[in-house]
Amino acid sequence: MEGELKAVPAAQRISTAEIRAMIEEVGDLVRLGSDAGPDDKAELYTQHGLKLTCYPEKQYVEARIAPE
């Protein structure tokens, strides 16, 4: 895995601090989303490019994020 990381161009690498900040931001979004109503959740998902696809026969939900 370390070899794979070294193969990533420097322009695409992010620091440990940036990763921690992203994780904290996601945690904030999860807390916000859990307290929001359905309309507010839909707007929040749209703003962040989140798309959820439900496959009830498989009891499976696919989540994709396509930020701008």
RAMOKA-V175629 format. One record per run of one state. SS is the DSSP state (H for helix, E for strand, - for the rest). FROM is the first residue (numbers start at 1). TO is the last residue. If there is no record, write none. Layout:
BEGIN
SS:FROM:TO
SS:FROM:TO
END
This chain:
BEGIN
-:1:1
H:2:7
-:8:9
H:10:12
-:13:15
H:16:35
-:36:37
H:38:47
-:48:49
E:50:55
H:56:58
-:59:59
E:60:65
-:66:68
END
